[in-house]
Amino acid sequence: MKQRKKKNGFRRPVIIKEPKQPQQQPTVDPITGKKIPKSFVFSRGKLPGPLKQLQMDLRKLMLPYTALSLREKKRNNLKDFLNVAGPMGVTHFLILSKTATSPYLRVATTPQGPTLTFKIHEYSLAADIAQSQLHPRCPKDLFKNSALIVLSGFVSGDLPLQLTTNMFQNIFPTIDVKTVKPSSCQRILLLSYNKDTKLIDFRHYSIRLQPVGVSRRIRKLVQSHQAPDLRNLQDVSDFVTKAGYGSESEADEEAATVTLSSNIGRVNRASTKSAVKLQEVGPRMTLQLVKIEKGLCSGEVLFSEYGKAGGKGKSDDEMQGEEDSEGSEVEKDQDGEHPEDSEDEDQELD
């Protein structure tokens, strides 16, 4: 048998692509020159399933300057998180916990405090809010930039409200109104304080722009890449002038419109008016400030809703739960209770 001769054809060179290195987040804002705040969201003690999901919703809310895949172990304590926070530039802790009566949220500044403790009266998960909406909205770049913070009702000169205002203002990056790009403003966090009930409404919205004076059909036609269905129409003009789609009074309200300085998407053009609409994405909480400690989850108690300010606060592993109206103590967050292992997460504390 004749052996087939090998043809010396052209061989394509083998190109070995180096894996892309993860892009490091900046630590200093190039516009304002201030340090960009970063956060850890974790739990202390055992949490039920809904509170674990609330923890994940809070991590998404704090994106992009938070550890979305932070992994906790049972042996981790507050010092472990604090030791990692320094090299990573983490400036704030959001800590969820659960007592026998209520869940709590602690917001602390690292490494030396102060710490604000909020009682969570009510909460709704992002998934619950999405299910209640006819058209939930969550574009892929929604969490690409930090949320804007809006405070309402925090006008009192009392120390608790001043510290609460400073804490939430500093937990998100500052923006320069003159140089900020409108396309980067995708989300807004609204905190509304009721001085009568002393409760704080915690709401998270997405920002949506719609051009004023453009019918819904035309807007959808520009946004989509598909040809419209014209089978039942006599002329193309019928698609534009068909009754019921010529105007939208909701989008034409003068109080809810802005004039854009640059193009945003395919519909909202520069120098034109666009209506600003908010759609809730969650999570939603009703909070009450119950305690302020001078240190990081410890130290002097600067404020207490139960009238025990001025004393020395418990350490984190000895945190005392809520007191009911009869003054009885509830379950404590003891030293033996540690965060549970979370699943499908990348970053780990050793």
Salt bridges, closest charged atoms under 4 A:
GLU72 OE2 - ARG59 NH2 3.08
ASP229 OD1 - ARG231 NE 2.94
GLU248 OE2 - ARG216 NE 2.95
GLU248 OE1 - ARG219 NH1 3.14
GLU250 OE1 - LYS277 NZ 3.84
GLU254 OE2 - LYS273 NZ 2.99
GLU280 OE1 - ARG284 NH2 2.80
GLU293 OE2 - LYS291 NZ 3.88
ASP316 OD2 - ARG44 NE 2.78
ASP316 OD1 - ARG106 NH1 2.75
ASP317 OD1 - ARG44 NH2 2.29
GLU322 OE2 - LYS119 NZ 2.69
GLU323 OE2 - LYS308 NZ 2.83
GLU340 OE1 - LYS52 NZ 2.50
GLU345 OE2 - ARG59 NH1 3.22
GLU348 OE1 - ARG71 NH1 3.96
GLU348 OE2 - LYS73 NZ 2.49
ASP350 OD1 - LYS73 NZ 3.88
